[in-house]
């Protein structure tokens, strides 16, 4: 699925995969891909600016962690990030309900399906 399809929802996706605990960038990309059954493929050039922005907003914090000889920046939710995730989910539910109401309006009685 194209990056345009997730525009406006990227913050919620990133916050959601970090809800379970800290992850580094590649693990975040992998988690989104796996949780979407392979439909969503985020690119490094898309997520790192978003992660940096979310950190500047106080929704995430990052630390450097070593894995063997590699140092990776790991991101985790702050308390504000958890509240932000709750807001993203509320907004998403309202959005999908509104779109669903337009795309699949209730059928009039007596109409065949």
N, C-alpha and C positions, 0 to 999 in steps of 0.2 A: 504494500500500500504506500502511496506517495506521502512524503513529508507534509504536503499541503493538507492531507486528510486529518492529521493530528494537530494542525495549527490551532491554537486556542485551547488545546487540551493537554499540551506537553507538560505543563507544570503539574497537573493532576497525576499524569502517568508517572512522572519522576518521583513525586512525593509518595505515591502509592507503593512503588516498588521498594522505597526506602523505609516504609513503615515497619517492616520486620527486623530491620537492623542495618548497620553501615555496609555500604558497598562501594567499590571503586567503579570508575566509568565503564569499563568493558563489561563488568558484571551487571551494571544497570541496563546496558544495551541488551545483554543476553536475557535478563529477567523480563524485560518488556517483550522481547521476541517470543520467549517461551510462554509467558502468560497470555499472549494473544494468539497462541497456536500458530506462530510463524507469520502472522498477517502483518504485524508492525515491525518494520526494520528501521531503527533510528541510526543516524550516523554520528560519528564523533563531532563533526562540525556543527551538528544540531544540538547535541546534549551538553557539551562543555560550556558554551556561552549561557545556556539556560541554568546549569548548575551554579555557575559563577554568579548569575543574577539572583537566583534563589538564596544563595549564601549572603550576598550583599543586603538582601531584604530581611535577613535574619530567620529565614525558614529552614535553612540548612546550616550545618557547621562541617568543616572538613579538617582532617588530620592526615599527616603523612604516615604511612605504615610500610614496613619492609616485609617483602615476601621473598625469601632467599636473598639474591643480590639486587632485586628490583625494589624500587620505592614507588608506592602508588598513593595517590590522594584518595582517601575514602570519605564519603559523604554520609551524614546521618541527619535525621530530622531533629529540629529543636522543638520545644513546646509550642512555639508559634507555628512551626511547620505542621504539627499535628492538628492544630486548629485550622490552619490553611487547607489541609487535606479534607477535613470535615466540610469546610465551605465548598471546596471543589466538588465533593460528592453531592452535596445539596444542589449546587448549580447544575451538575451533570444530570441528576434525576429530573429536575425541572425542564431542562433542555430536551432530553430524550422524550419526556412525556408530551411536550409541545409539538415536537417533530412527529412523533407517533400519531398524535391526534390529527395532524394534517395529512400525513401519508396514508394512514389507515383509519379513515373516519368510521364511525359506527354505521353498520348496515341498517338500512330502513327495514322495518318488519315486512316480511313477504318477499324480500329479494333473495334470489338464490346466491349461494356463495361459490 
